[in-house]
């Protein structure tokens, strides 16, 4: 008895040969129903192809890949005899924001004739697909990467805290308000250690306010070892480190 279901694997291979450019074909049979959604995750369609994937059990599919990375998703059209559905696949390495306002290059129905199917895809689907790819890639290029958060480095030098100079004016103001003094020669702020209790409180306040501004803080190890016959002042260092790490 004649099987009315067309051979998807053979059709996809022949279609890849007929399409303009260099295309390869990968056919896959699904062991179980959920498997069909893995390959269809990025199908770029809001019409026939998406409905077929959502509403029917597909025991197989094929993905055609062009040498520039463009991909087409091919399935047998459910309940329509010797026809296929072909849809574009969106690039997976582009941020979702780049797809905003870009119209989906919805898929099309093609006959079980690789030559005619390739002609239909070339005239109808590929121009819309290539146009959408250009748009999302252009959008992605325009998306400014999030700048890394500014980091203020605190170093204990003797009894004083040396604080790296922030680039942001609001962060500089926080340091000035907490008693830091700008040292032009070092291009850094200094928090004198004459009153260790006040010094620790100033560091805690500065840490809390800088955190609210989105500015990070880190404490570096001592730059030098304590001089001979002196006792290192450890308490302010421990207090400041604790304040930084808990906020």
N, C-alpha and C positions, 0 to 999 in steps of 0.2 A: 504494500500500500504506500502511496506517495506521501511523504512527510511534508506538510505545507510550511513548516517552520524553516526559514532560511538559515544557512550555515553562517553564523556570526563570525567565527574565527576566519573562515576563508574570505568572507566579504570584507572584513576589516583589513586583512593583508592586501587584498586587491585595491581597496580604497586608498590605502597609504601609498601605493605605487602610482595611483592616478592623480593624487593631489599635487599642486605645484610646490616645489621645494623638496626638501628631504624629510620624509616622515618614516617613523617606525611604528609597528603595531604590537601591542601586548594584550593577549586574550586571557581571560581568567574565568573559571567556573566557580560558583559559590557553593561551599559545602553546606551552608545553612543560611536562613533568611537574613539575620543581622549582618552577614558578611557584605551584602550589597551596599551598605551605607558607608563602609570604609573608603572605597574607591570613589564614591559619589559625593564625598563630603564637600568638595569645592566646586561642584558643578554650578556654572554661572548661568542660571536659568530660573525664570519665575513662571514658566508656562508648561508646555507639554512634557519636557524631560523631567522636571521636578515632580510633576503630578504622577508620572509613570513610576518613578522611584518610590514615591510615598505610598502609592495605592496598589502596587502589584508586586508579586514575588518574582524577582529576576534571578534566574539561575546562572546567568553569565553576563559579562560585559567585556568591552574592549576599550583600551585607551591608546589613541594615536598621539605620538609626540614628534613635534617638529624640531629640527636641529637647533633652533633658537630658544627652545623651552616651552613654546606654546603647546597646549594639549587639547584634544577633542575626546569626548566621551561618547561611546557608541553602544546602543542596545537595540534588541529587536523590539519593534513597536507592539505592545500588548494588544491582542484581539484584533489586529488589523492585517493578518496575513503576511505577505512578503513585502514588508516595509521596515525601515529602521528609523530610529531617532538619533540625531547627532547634536550634541551640545558642547559648548565651550567649557573649559575648566579654568577657573580663576587661579592666578599665581598664589601660592600659599605663603610666600615670604614677604608679603607686603602688608603693612598695618591696615587694620580694618577701617581706620579713619580715611584712608586714601580712596576707598570705594564710595564714599558719600557723594551723592548727586551724579554718579556715573551709572548710566542705564545698562542693565544686563543685556548681553548679546544672546538673547534667547535662542534655543535650539530649533532645528527644523526637521521635517519628515523627508526622508529620501527613499527612492525605490531600491529594490534588490538588483541594482545594476550599477556596479562600481564606477563606470564611465559617466553615466548620467548623474549619479550621486555626487561625484567629485565636481562636476560642472555646477550643480546646485549649491554645493558648499562654497565653492570658489566665488560664485556670483552673489550669494546671499549671506552666508554665515561668516566667512572669513573677514570680509571688510568690516563688519560690525565688531567682530572679535578683536581685530588688530586696532581699530579705533579705540575700543574700551581699554585695551592694554596700554596704549599710549597715554590715555587720560589718567589711569590709576598710577602709572609709573611717574608721570609728571607730578601728580598730587603728592606721591610719596617723597619725591625729591624736594618738594616745597615744605614738607613737614619738618619744622626745626627740632632737632634732637634736644631733649631736656638737658640743660646744663648741669654738671655735677654740683652738688651742694658745696658751698664755701666751707672751709675748715680753718678754725682758729687753733693754733698750736701754743700750748702753755709749757714753759720750761722753768724749773726752779734753778736759780743761779745764786748761790749763797743764801741770803735771807729774802731775796727779791724774786718775784715772778716776772719772767719775760714773756710777753704775749705778742704773737705775730700780728702784724697790722692787717685788718680785714680790708677788702676792696669796697665793701658796702658802707655808705655813710651812716646808715642806721645802726650798724654793728659797731662802728667806731664810736658813735655817741654812747652806746651802752658801756663801753670800756671807760670812756671819759667820765661818765656819771658815777662809775664805781671806783673812781680815784686813780685810774691808770694815767701815767704821764708818758707822752710821746717822746722817744729818744731818737732824734734825727740821725745821729751817727749810726745807730743800729737799725734804723727804719723799723722800729718795733715799739711796743708799749711796755712800760715797766710799772709793776705794782709793788711799791716799797714794802719791806717786811718789818718796819719798826714796831707795829702792833699786830702780832700774829693772829689774834682773834678777829680784829677788823679785816685783816687780809683774807682770812678764810671766809668770812661772811661776804666780802666783796666778790670773791671767786664764785661762791654759791649763787649769789644774785645775778652775776654776769652770765653764768651757765644757764640759769633758768630763762633769762630774757633772750639770750642768743638762740636757745632752742626754739622759743616761740617764733623767732624770725626765720627759722629754717637753717640756721648756721650751726655747723657741728663743732665740737671741741675735742681735742685730744691732748693728753699729757705725755711729753717726751721724757725719757730718762735724763738724769743729771748729765750735764755736759762735762763736768770735771769731777775728780775725786776730792773728798774733803782734805784740806791741808793737814799736815802733821800737827799733833798736839791740840787739835780742835775737835769739838763735838758737833757733829752735823745736826742741824735743826730739822727733825723729821716730821713733827706734828703738822705744820702747815701743808707740807707736801701730801700727807695722807688724807687730810681733810679735803684738799682741793681735788685730789684724784677721786675720792668718794663722791664728791658733788658732781663731777663730770660724768662718771659712769652710771649714775642712777638717774640721769635725766636725758 
